[in-house]
Amino acid sequence: MKRNRPSRNIALKWLPALLVVLLGFPVAAETIHEERSKYRDITVTQVRDRRCLLFNVHRGDRNQTCISMDDRYRLVFDYTRMTFAGLLLKPDPKRILIIGLGGGTLPLTFADLLPDATIDVVEIDEAVVNVAEEFFFFSETDNLKVTVEDGRPFIKRVGIRGESYDYIVLDAFSGDYIPEHMLTREFLEEVKRIMSPDAVLVANTFSTSRLYDHESVTYQRVFNEFFNFKLPTSGNRMIITQLDPLPPRGRLVTEAQKIAEGLEKYGVPLLEYPRRLSTRVDWDMSRRILTDQYSPGNLLRDN
């Protein structure tokens, strides 16, 4: 069924921030679309060949997705490329779940890389889906479907039906941070129940935040151990884990050597990733775990 598109204001505007310098002259980002959805302000900007999706929040604009119009296969952001480090643990996923669509670069890349895989995307905001389709070349296929819904009840129903996925990506952001009901122990237990025995979970969070210790302790409580994946060039970190004990670094290196070539066209430097995946505890173990009763919102108000 075709989704109704919201009315659009496509009048060209200039963002006040000067983002690019070309030949010594500043070039402003051009706003090619903006709208207010049920959940957020959505803006699409373009500078030269780079087009970006921003969710406008009271703490400032934050790019959710950027693509290069001249090379749409190549992933722009470190954090997007980092998501594919989960392939070191599960190189041949057949059923993939992605919570959070953004501009759609993640599912499109997975679909291109793994054409036989079934990919389910869950996005709470239908306006985001419409923008991804109109401005970021996203489209559904027989193997790639989008459900417009909150990711948590979707996951809960999958568990009730006894279904599972073998590659799960948690990439939902409200604009400020991860929705608080997707950070709790109860939520992660629900995610755990829909993981196949050899599944991998990749969760995109921030490398520094007031919730870092609490997040880490919560994931540790549910999964026992996880790879903490950071890069010096990114403000994001990936939490990568599975139900079985994590593989040794040597196995990650071997797997990277097998599959790295297939990821080169997306700009994913997979051979560099194994040495960056750490199980070292760099958080305060005494911090309280996050629960449905003890939420990030409460923590931020208390601090």
Secondary structure, 3 states (H helix, E strand, C coil): CCCCCCCCECCCEEEEEEEEEECCEEEEEEEEEEEECCCCEEEEEEECCEEEEEEECCCCCEEEEEEECCCCCCCCCHHHHHHHHHHHCCCCCCEEEEECCCCCHHHHHHHHHCCCCEEEEEECCHHHHHHHHHHCCCCCCCCEEEEECCHHHHHHHHHHCCCCEEEEEECCCCCCCCCHHHCCHHHHHHHHHCEEEEEEEEEEEECCCCCHHHHHHHHHHHHCCCEEEECCCCCEEEEEEECCCCCCHHHHHHHHHHHHHHHHHHCCCHHHCHHHEECCCCCCCCCCCCCCCCCHHHHHHHC
